[in-house]
């Protein structure tokens, strides 16, 4: 394959092949790199969010509200489903975000006991700015791949995840 570079994963795989020639260690060629990439992505997310004094969970809740469009509101249950947390955890998170002025609770119009969580203007500004910084960080992570290869990689990962999540 011409100018194929060697990286740390290649070194690890070669060592396993030497020590355990009886095992097929080829999955490491892909999945160890995915793990290393995930660590880099976590670092990029932390960097983008900390610039705006946000925790990852705060961004997740605010972005779930932002993505639904105007008036940027969801029930606490829908927010919990989108961010994969329990109702008790979501109540605590909404309390903390409301304390920071990023969200507000309001009565649900068709349910006397129901509540909706709405993104405030301040919350919209902070989530938009953090999202822009995150995209900048993520573009930098992918900069070494031409657009065609990014598209192929996205398609391959989508197929893999679809089989694992079905």
C-alpha positions as CSV (number, residue, x, y, z in Angstrom):
1,X,0.0,0.0,0.0
2,X,2.8,2.5,-0.8
3,X,3.4,5.1,1.8
4,X,1.5,3.4,4.7
5,X,2.5,5.0,8.0
6,X,3.0,3.1,11.2
7,X,1.3,4.3,14.3
8,X,1.0,3.2,17.9
9,X,-1.8,0.8,17.1
10,X,0.4,-1.0,14.5
11,X,3.1,-1.4,17.1
12,X,0.6,-2.9,19.6
13,X,-0.9,-5.2,17.0
14,X,2.5,-6.4,15.8
15,X,3.4,-7.1,19.4
16,X,0.2,-9.2,20.0
17,X,0.8,-11.0,16.7
18,X,4.3,-11.9,17.9
19,X,3.1,-13.0,21.3
20,X,-0.2,-14.6,20.3
21,X,0.1,-15.8,16.7
22,X,-2.8,-18.1,17.4
23,X,-5.2,-15.2,17.7
24,X,-6.7,-13.0,15.0
25,X,-6.0,-9.5,16.3
26,X,-7.2,-7.6,13.2
27,X,-10.2,-6.1,15.1
28,X,-7.6,-4.0,17.0
29,X,-6.6,-2.3,13.8
30,X,-10.0,-0.6,13.6
31,X,-11.3,-0.5,17.2
32,X,-8.2,0.6,18.9
33,X,-8.1,3.5,16.5
34,X,-11.7,4.3,17.2
35,X,-11.0,4.2,21.0
36,X,-8.0,6.6,20.5
37,X,-10.2,8.9,18.3
38,X,-13.0,8.8,20.9
39,X,-10.4,10.1,23.5
40,X,-9.4,12.9,21.2
41,X,-13.1,13.8,20.6
42,X,-13.7,13.8,24.4
43,X,-10.7,16.2,24.8
44,X,-12.1,18.4,21.9
45,X,-15.6,18.5,23.5
46,X,-14.2,19.3,26.9
47,X,-12.1,22.2,25.4
48,X,-15.0,23.6,23.4
49,X,-17.4,23.4,26.4
50,X,-15.0,24.7,29.1
51,X,-14.5,27.8,27.0
52,X,-18.1,28.6,27.7
53,X,-18.1,27.2,31.3
54,X,-20.3,24.3,30.3
55,X,-20.2,20.7,31.3
56,X,-20.9,18.0,28.6
57,X,-24.2,17.2,30.2
58,X,-25.2,20.8,30.2
59,X,-24.4,21.1,26.5
60,X,-26.4,17.9,25.8
61,X,-29.5,19.3,27.5
62,X,-29.3,22.7,26.0
63,X,-28.6,21.3,22.5
64,X,-31.6,19.0,22.8
65,X,-33.7,22.0,23.4
66,X,-32.1,24.1,20.7
67,X,-32.5,21.3,18.0
68,X,-36.3,21.1,18.4
69,X,-36.7,24.7,17.1
70,X,-38.8,27.5,18.3
71,X,-40.0,27.8,21.0
72,X,-37.1,25.6,22.1
73,X,-39.0,23.6,24.7
74,X,-39.6,20.0,25.7
75,X,-41.1,18.1,28.6
76,X,-38.6,16.9,31.2
77,X,-39.5,13.3,30.1
78,X,-38.7,14.1,26.4
79,X,-35.4,15.7,27.5
80,X,-34.6,12.6,29.6
81,X,-35.2,10.4,26.6
82,X,-33.0,12.5,24.3
83,X,-30.2,12.7,26.7
84,X,-30.6,9.1,28.1
85,X,-31.0,10.0,31.8
86,X,-33.6,9.2,34.4
87,X,-36.4,11.6,35.4
88,X,-34.8,12.2,38.7
89,X,-31.5,13.1,37.1
90,X,-33.2,15.3,34.6
91,X,-35.0,17.2,37.4
92,X,-31.7,17.9,39.0
93,X,-30.1,19.0,35.7
94,X,-33.0,21.3,34.9
95,X,-32.8,22.8,38.4
96,X,-29.1,23.5,37.8
97,X,-29.5,25.0,34.3
98,X,-32.4,27.1,35.5
99,X,-30.2,28.4,38.3
100,X,-27.7,29.5,35.7
101,X,-30.4,31.3,33.7
102,X,-30.1,28.9,30.7
103,X,-33.6,27.3,30.9
104,X,-36.9,28.1,32.5
105,X,-39.9,26.0,33.5
106,X,-43.3,26.9,32.4
107,X,-46.7,25.2,32.7
108,X,-47.7,22.9,29.9
109,X,-50.6,24.4,28.1
110,X,-52.7,21.2,27.8
111,X,-51.8,19.6,31.1
112,X,-52.4,21.3,34.5
113,X,-49.8,19.3,36.2
114,X,-47.3,19.2,33.3
115,X,-44.2,21.3,32.9
116,X,-42.2,22.3,29.9
117,X,-38.5,23.3,29.9
118,X,-37.7,26.2,27.7
119,X,-34.4,27.4,26.5
120,X,-33.8,31.1,27.5
121,X,-32.2,33.6,25.2
122,X,-29.0,33.3,27.4
123,X,-29.1,29.5,27.0
124,X,-29.5,29.8,23.3
125,X,-26.5,32.1,23.0
126,X,-24.3,29.9,25.1
127,X,-25.3,26.6,23.3
128,X,-24.9,28.2,19.9
129,X,-21.4,29.5,20.7
130,X,-20.3,26.2,22.3
131,X,-21.6,24.3,19.2
132,X,-19.7,26.6,16.9
133,X,-16.5,25.9,18.9
134,X,-17.2,22.2,19.0
135,X,-17.6,22.1,15.2
136,X,-14.3,23.9,14.8
137,X,-12.6,21.4,17.0
138,X,-14.2,18.5,15.2
139,X,-13.2,19.9,11.8
140,X,-9.6,20.0,13.0
141,X,-9.8,16.4,14.1
142,X,-10.9,15.4,10.6
143,X,-8.8,17.8,8.6
144,X,-6.3,15.2,7.5
145,X,-9.0,13.3,5.5
146,X,-10.3,14.6,2.2
147,X,-14.0,15.0,1.9
148,X,-14.5,11.8,-0.1
149,X,-12.8,9.8,2.6
150,X,-14.8,11.5,5.4
151,X,-18.0,10.5,3.5
152,X,-16.8,6.9,3.1
153,X,-15.8,6.7,6.8
154,X,-19.2,8.1,7.9
155,X,-21.0,5.6,5.7
156,X,-18.9,2.7,7.1
157,X,-19.4,3.8,10.7
158,X,-23.2,4.2,10.0
159,X,-23.4,0.6,8.7
160,X,-21.5,-0.8,11.6
161,X,-23.6,1.1,14.2
162,X,-26.8,0.1,12.5
163,X,-25.9,-3.6,12.8
164,X,-24.9,-3.2,16.5
165,X,-27.9,-1.1,17.4
166,X,-30.6,-3.2,15.7
